[in-house]
Amino acid sequence: MPHGIIGWLIIGLVAGVLGKLIMPGKDPGGVIVTILLGIAGALLAKYLTPMLGLNIEDTTWQAYAAATAGAVVLLALYRLIMVRRV
């Protein structure tokens, strides 16, 4: 599945939803922002995992796990930044 940028965008959509399930609560921006953070987390995972020596292109479950982890990290950072602003 993760062949090319379109595959990672689709994985990012799923990762955004999974990230919201892992980190429930009220987010500034709602579900759309969470899904966008999931897409950004997936793209972050796509480019950072090879630097860490991981080859996530081989299996789809690793791509979903890395993208979800990236989405959770970005969602946590987003919450920290938005709480300090408000």
C-alpha positions as CSV (number, residue, x, y, z in Angstrom):
1,M,0.0,0.0,0.0
2,P,2.5,2.7,0.9
3,H,3.8,3.1,-2.7
4,G,4.2,6.8,-3.3
5,I,2.7,9.9,-1.8
6,I,-0.9,8.9,-2.5
7,G,-0.5,5.8,-0.4
8,W,0.9,7.7,2.5
9,L,-1.9,10.3,2.3
10,I,-4.4,7.4,2.6
11,I,-2.5,5.9,5.5
12,G,-2.4,9.4,7.0
13,L,-6.2,9.6,6.9
14,V,-6.4,6.4,8.8
15,A,-3.6,7.4,11.2
16,G,-5.4,10.6,12.0
17,V,-8.5,8.7,13.0
18,L,-6.5,6.2,15.0
19,G,-4.6,9.1,16.7
20,K,-7.9,10.6,17.8
21,L,-9.0,7.2,19.2
22,I,-5.7,6.9,21.1
23,M,-5.8,10.5,22.4
24,P,-9.5,11.3,22.9
25,G,-10.5,14.7,24.2
26,K,-11.5,18.0,22.9
27,D,-9.1,19.4,20.4
28,P,-9.0,23.0,19.1
29,G,-9.8,22.5,15.5
30,G,-11.8,19.3,15.7
31,V,-11.7,16.2,13.6
32,I,-10.5,17.9,10.4
33,V,-7.4,19.2,12.1
34,T,-6.8,15.8,13.7
35,I,-7.0,14.1,10.3
36,L,-4.6,16.7,8.8
37,L,-2.2,16.1,11.6
38,G,-2.5,12.4,10.8
39,I,-1.5,13.0,7.2
40,A,1.4,15.2,8.4
41,G,2.4,12.4,10.9
42,A,2.3,9.8,8.1
43,L,4.5,12.0,5.9
44,L,6.8,12.6,8.8
45,A,7.1,8.9,9.4
46,K,7.8,8.3,5.7
47,Y,10.8,10.5,5.8
48,L,12.1,9.9,9.3
49,T,12.0,6.1,9.5
50,P,14.7,5.6,6.8
51,M,17.0,7.9,8.8
52,L,16.4,5.6,11.8
53,G,17.4,2.6,9.8
54,L,13.9,1.2,9.5
55,N,12.4,-0.1,6.3
56,I,8.7,0.4,6.7
57,E,8.0,0.0,2.9
58,D,8.0,-3.7,3.3
59,T,4.9,-4.2,5.4
60,T,1.8,-2.2,5.6
61,W,1.2,-2.7,9.3
62,Q,4.5,-1.1,10.1
63,A,3.6,1.9,7.9
64,Y,0.3,2.3,9.7
65,A,2.1,1.9,13.1
66,A,4.7,4.5,12.2
67,A,2.1,6.9,10.7
68,T,-0.1,6.5,13.8
69,A,2.9,7.2,16.1
70,G,3.7,10.3,14.0
71,A,0.1,11.4,14.3
72,V,0.0,11.0,18.0
73,V,3.2,12.9,18.5
74,L,2.0,15.8,16.3
75,L,-1.4,15.8,18.0
76,A,0.3,16.0,21.4
77,L,2.5,18.9,20.2
78,Y,-0.5,20.6,18.8
79,R,-2.4,20.3,22.0
80,L,0.6,21.7,24.0
81,I,1.0,24.7,21.6
82,M,-2.7,25.5,21.5
83,V,-3.2,25.2,25.3
84,R,-0.4,27.7,25.8
85,R,-1.9,30.1,23.3
86,V,-5.3,30.1,24.9
